[in-house]
Amino acid sequence: MRYFIIAGERSGDLHGASLVRQIKVQDTEAQVQAYGGDLMLLAGAELVSHYRDMSFMGFWEVIKNLNKVRNKLQNCKRHITAFRPDVVILIDFPGFNLRMARFAKLSGIKVVYYISPKIWAWKKSRIKQIKAYVDKMFAIFPFEVDFYDSLGYPVHYVGNPLVESIASWSGEKIPSKKPTIGFLPGSREQEVRASIPIIRALAQFYKDYHLIIAGVDNVDPEFYEELKGLQNVSIFFDRTYSILHSVDVAVVTSGTATLEAALLKVPQVVCYKTSFATYWIARLFLKIRFISLVNLIAGQEVVKELIQGEYNLQNLKNEIDILFRDNERRQEIKESYDRVENLLGSGSSSMEVALEIKRLLSGSS
């Protein structure tokens, strides 16, 4: 069978890679093409486009890059037409992927969605496109099942792929003789750019601490250059789990990393800042109380979120100090993490998805 996978960011590449490996177990003659990243390439997919070329964050940033997005859409359609896949597998990235769902469905190709668009947060109206163009949706958060049921669209809950990813990880640690703060600034250039001044200032505040920064190779290395002269700052590229496994406290930009930190039991502060225009547009449409996955899954504030104007040096320092000094708070957070982990399932999501896709293509699902 032929499989075409589309992921638009780093976390999607991670989940897509696990799925590629399981597809090849279930279908030894599988041919897989992907819009993804290095991890899917290593897993055995033929990479036809890298996510670094289309990873834009926020409303305003997408508008500024509309021509690039349009070109990517047209190129993707051409790749699908030339490859003639039996199924198109979409991973999150809804602005792009729902357009590709329509194209694939109208071209007579099966469409499955792995890692649901976050329509429970905003743009609930996208359910119309999902109902029309997606043959099967796989949910990775327990609350998504009830949400989609309320909209008359049944989904298949497969557990969360991060449980599987962390369970298969080696457990490597980065040695340090000092108290450690991990800083995960994100995987997009604008996220990293916004974090550099904060990291520099924290390094001055915490001179007797070791700051370990999670770098990513899809961002220009020059973005990190001004941090390399700081004696108490280390940058490690593409070793997120090792960093989280090694630090006492983490500062995490909102996204997949907030849940990774929770599963690795690291007390964290969640921070997020975007452009002024994007923030105010989001405030009009967002329907959720929290932005971090760990708080959303728990249904309460497990970790502190510093959003937009609240994300400043003094507030961040206050929260970091609490996490270092207040043992009761650290224990409370870790107990909440255990409850979140129990909600996420056993960690076989990619195998479950691969099996369900096989059933769909054979006509038995």
N, C-alpha and C positions, 0 to 999 in steps of 0.2 A: 504494500500500500504506500501511497504518497501522502506526506504530512507537511503542512506549511504552518509554521508557528510565528506569531507576531508579539513581541514584547518591546516596550518603549523605554525601559529604564533598568537600572542595575538589579533591583530586586526581582523584576520579571525575568531577567536573564538567569538568575539563580534558580528560580522555580522551574523555568523552562528547561534548564540543563538536567535537573533531576527527572523531569518528564521525558526528555529525549532518551535518557538511559533506560527508563522503564518501557518506553515504546519499543526500543530495540530488543528488549527481553521478550516482549509479547509478540513481536513481529520481526523475525530475524532478517527478513528481506526489506525492511522499512527503508524508504528514502525520505529524508527529512531536510527541508530547506527552512531557513529562519531569518527573520528580522529580529536580531537580538544582540548578543555580545560574545565575549571571549569564552565564557563558561559553556554556552551552548555549542560553540565551535569545538571545544575540548571534549564535550560529551558525544560528538559525532555528527552534529548537524552541519549542513553546508550553509555557511553564513553569507547571505546575499546583501545585507545592509546592517550596519552597526548602530545601536541605539544612541551612541554619542552624537550622531548627526541629527537627532530629532528629539532630544530630551529637553524640552522647554517647560519651565515651572511657572504657573500662574496665568491669569487672563491677559494681562498686559504683555507679558513675554511672548505668549502665543501670537497675539495680534501683530507684534513687531516682526514675527517670523512667518507670517502667513504664506508668503511665496514658497519658502522652504517646505512648509507642511503640504501645500498643494502639490509640489513636485514629488514629494515622497509618496503621497497618495497615488499619483499617476504611475510612478515607478513600481509601487507595490502591486497595483492592478496588473501591470505588464508582466511582473514576475509570476504572479498567480496564474495568469492566462498561459504563459509559456510552460510552467511546471505541471499544470493540470492535476492538482492534488485531489485526493479523495476526501480530505477534511482540512479545514482551516481552524487552527487552534489559537484563540485570542487570550492574551494575558493582560488583564487590567487595561490601562491606557485608552480610556473610552472615547475620547474625542476623535482619535484616529481609528481605533478598532471597530467602533460601531459603523463607521462608514465602510470599512472593509467587510464587515458582516453582511451588510446589504449587498455589496458587490458579489461576494462569494455565493450567497443564497440565491440571488437572481441568476447566477451563472450555473446553478444546479449542483453546488458543492455543499456538503455537510458543514455545519458551523457549530463549534463548541466553545464555551467561554470558561477558562480556568482563571481564578482570581477575579471575582465579580467586580464590575465597576461599582464605585461607592455611591450608588444612587440613593442609599439610605442617608447619606450626608447632604446631598444636593442633587438637583436635576432628576427628581423622581419621575418626571415625564419620559425619561429614557426607557422606561419599562415598555412603551409602545414599540420601540425599535427592537428591544430584546425579544418580545413576544413574536414579532414579525420575522426576525432574521436569525435567531439563535435556536438551534435544535436542542441543545442541552447546556445547562449552567451548573458549574461545580462551585459550591460555596466553601469558604475556608474559615468562616467565623460562625459560631453557633447562632447568634442573633439574626444572621442573614436568612436562615430558614423561615422563621416566623415572619420576617419582613416581606419576603417574596410570596409566602402563602397569603398574606393579607392583600396582595395585589393580584392573586389568582394565577400565579406562575410558579409551579413547583420546581425546586432546585434539589440537587444532590449534595449533601454535606459530606466532605471527604476528610475532614480534619485540617489542621494547619501544616503546611509544608515546612515551616521553620522548625517544628518539633523534630521532624525527620532529618532536616539538615544539621541541626545541632547534635542530634544523637549519633550521627555518622562522623562527626568532627573528632580530630585526634586529641584535643584537650591541651594543646601547646600553651605554655605561659611565656610572657616576656619578663625577664628578671629585673627587679628594681629594689634598691636598698632604702628607698624613701617612700613616704605616703604618695599614692598615685591618683591622678585625675585623668580619666580618659575623655577625649573630646572628639565626637563624631559629627563633623560639620556637614555631612551630606555628600551626595554624589553628583551634584550639578555645579557648574562654574559659579552661578550667582549665589548659591548657598555657601560655597567655600570662600568666595570673595567677601561676603558679609561677615564671616566668622573670624577672619584673620585679625582684625583690630581687637576683638574680644580675647582671642587667644594670647596675643601679645600682652594685653593688660593683665590677664590672669597670671601670666608668667612672672610679672613684676610683683603682684600681690602674694603669690605662693612661691617664693624663691627657694624655700626648703622642701618643696614638693617636686615630684616628677610628673610633668604633663606629657601624656602620650596621645598623639594625634593620629586619627585614622585617615590616611590619604587614599585616594583612588586613582587608578592609572588612566581613566578616561577624562580626567581634568588635566589641563596643561601643567606640567611640573613647576613652571614659573610662578604659579599662584602660591606655592609653598615656600619660595626662596627666602622671603624675609623672616621666616620662622627658624631657618637653619642656623642662624647665629646665636640663638637663645640657648644658654647652657643647660637649662632645666627642661628643655622641650625636645622630644624625640618624635619623628614621623615614621610610621610604618605603613607601607602601601599594601592594600588588599589582604589585611590580616585582622579584620574586624573582630572575629571571635576570639582570637588570641589577645587582642587588646582588652576586650570586655572581661575575659577570664582573668586578667592580670591586675585590673585597677580596683581601687577602693570605692570610687565614686565616678559616675559618668555624666557628661553633659551631651545630650543627644538631640539633634534636630528631629522634628516630627517625621515619622515614616516607619518603615519596616524595622529600623534599628531600635526603636523604642521597645518593640516586642522581643527582639533579640536580646536586649539588655535584661528584660524581665525573665526570659527563659534561662539566662545565665546568672540570674539572681544578683544583679548589680544595682545598688541604689542609684537612682538617676534623677536629673532635672531635665525636663523636656523643654526645648526652646524652638521658637519659630518666628521668623520675620520675613516678610516679602515686600514688594513694592507697595507704595501708598494706594495706588489705584486698585491693584489686585486685592489688597486687604479689605478695602471698603466695599468692593463688589461682592467679595466672599461673605462679608457680614450680612448682606442683604438676602443671601440665598442659603447659607449653611443651616442645617436643621439639627445639629448635634451639640451636646454640651461640652464635649472634649475633642481634642484633635489627636491625642496619642492613642495608639491601638490598645495599649495596656489598660488605660482608663475606660475606653469604649467597651472592651470585653468585660471588664469588671463591673461596669455600670456605676462607677463611683470614682472619686479622685484618689487613686493609689499613689501617683507621683505628681509633683508640682509641675504645672505648665506655665511657662513665661512666654506670652504671646505679644508680638508687635511691640508696642511701647513699653510693656512690662519687661521685655527682654533687654535689660541694660546691665551694666557691669555690677552696680551695687546690689540689685536684686539677685543676680546670679551668685555673687559672692556670699550673700546671706544664706541662700539655699544650700550651697556647697558646704558652708560651715555647719549648718544644722545636720547634714548627712554625715559629717565627720564626727561631730561631738555628741549627737543624741542617739545612744544605742537603742533606746526604746523605739524611736522612729525607724531606724534601720530594720529592726526586727519586725515591726508592723508591716513595712513594705515587703519584706521577704515572705511573710505569711500570705500577704495578698497575691504575690507572684505565684505561690504554690496553688492558690485557688484558680488563678487564671490558667495556669498550665493544665490543671485537671479538666478545664472546660474545652481544651483544644484537641483532645483525642490522643491516639496512640502513636501517630507518626508514620503512617503508610499512605499518605495522600497521593503521591505521584503514581504509585502502583495502582491505587484505586482508580485514578483518572485514566491511566493507560488501559486498564481492563474495561472500563466503561466505554471508552472510545472504540475499543475492539468490538464490543458488543453492538455498539451503534452502527459500525461499518458492516457488521455481519448481518444486520437486520434483526438481531435478537433483543434490542433494547429500544 
